[in-house]
Amino acid sequence: MTTDDRVIRIDSKGEPFLGDPPTGFHPKNKLVNFYEIATEDGNAVWGGEDPHSAVQWLRQSPLNSRLLVSCWEADEEDARLIIEPIDITKVIYAVLAGTQ
């Protein structure tokens, strides 16, 4: 790689540096978002791929339940976790509050 192929990037301290271009993420298989409703004590009460069903389940779940979303790369036989579960409960409630 020549200097002409390099790009200006920003390090973790916010300082610019000359570096290699970022590489992209190109999954070989289908990416699937998996939604899960967990009670306050961490027990899963529902899980699936449909975000609308996830919100419905959250609204009907006990107080302090959480809506988690993770991303999986899936083929016909296996699935591999790509992104660890993220708690999106507050985001969902904020959106619901703004639309009513």
C-alpha positions in Angstrom: 0.0 0.0 0.0 1.4 3.4 -0.9 0.9 6.6 1.0 -1.6 7.7 -1.7 -3.8 4.7 -0.7 -4.0 5.8 2.9 -6.7 7.9 4.5 -6.9 10.3 7.4 -8.5 8.5 10.4 -9.2 9.6 13.9 -7.8 7.7 16.9 -9.5 7.1 20.2 -8.2 10.4 21.6 -9.7 12.3 18.6 -6.3 12.9 17.0 -6.0 12.5 13.2 -3.5 10.0 11.7 -2.7 8.5 8.3 -4.0 5.0 8.2 -5.3 2.2 6.1 -8.9 2.6 4.8 -11.5 0.9 7.1 -12.6 -2.6 6.0 -16.2 -3.3 5.6 -18.3 -6.0 7.2 -19.7 -8.3 4.6 -21.6 -11.2 6.1 -21.7 -14.4 4.1 -25.1 -15.3 5.3 -28.4 -13.6 6.3 -28.3 -11.3 9.3 -31.2 -11.8 11.7 -32.3 -9.4 14.5 -33.5 -11.5 17.5 -35.7 -9.7 20.0 -36.2 -11.0 23.5 -38.4 -10.0 26.4 -36.8 -10.6 29.8 -38.3 -10.1 33.2 -36.6 -8.0 35.9 -34.9 -11.2 37.2 -33.6 -12.1 33.8 -36.0 -14.8 32.8 -36.9 -14.8 29.1 -40.6 -14.8 28.5 -40.6 -14.3 24.7 -38.2 -14.3 21.8 -38.5 -13.9 18.1 -37.6 -12.0 14.9 -40.6 -9.8 14.6 -40.1 -6.3 16.1 -43.8 -5.5 16.3 -44.5 -8.7 18.3 -41.6 -7.8 20.6 -43.2 -4.4 21.4 -46.6 -6.0 22.0 -45.0 -8.5 24.3 -43.1 -5.7 26.2 -46.3 -3.7 26.7 -48.1 -6.8 28.2 -45.1 -8.0 30.3 -44.6 -7.4 34.0 -43.3 -4.1 35.2 -39.5 -3.6 34.7 -39.3 -6.2 31.9 -36.7 -5.4 29.2 -36.6 -5.6 25.5 -33.3 -6.8 24.2 -32.1 -7.1 20.6 -29.1 -9.1 19.3 -27.9 -9.7 15.8 -27.1 -13.2 14.4 -25.6 -14.4 11.2 -27.6 -17.4 10.2 -27.4 -20.1 7.5 -29.6 -23.1 7.0 -27.9 -25.1 9.8 -26.3 -22.7 12.2 -26.4 -19.2 13.7 -23.5 -17.2 15.1 -23.9 -14.2 17.4 -22.6 -11.0 15.7 -23.8 -8.4 18.2 -24.4 -9.1 21.9 -27.9 -8.3 23.3 -28.6 -4.6 23.7 -31.3 -3.3 26.0 -33.5 -1.0 23.9 -36.4 -0.7 26.4 -36.0 3.0 27.1 -35.8 3.8 23.4 -39.0 1.9 22.7 -40.8 3.6 25.6 -39.6 7.0 24.5 -40.9 6.3 20.9 -44.2 5.1 22.3 -44.6 8.1 24.5 -43.9 10.5 21.6 -46.5 8.8 19.3 -49.5 8.8 21.6 
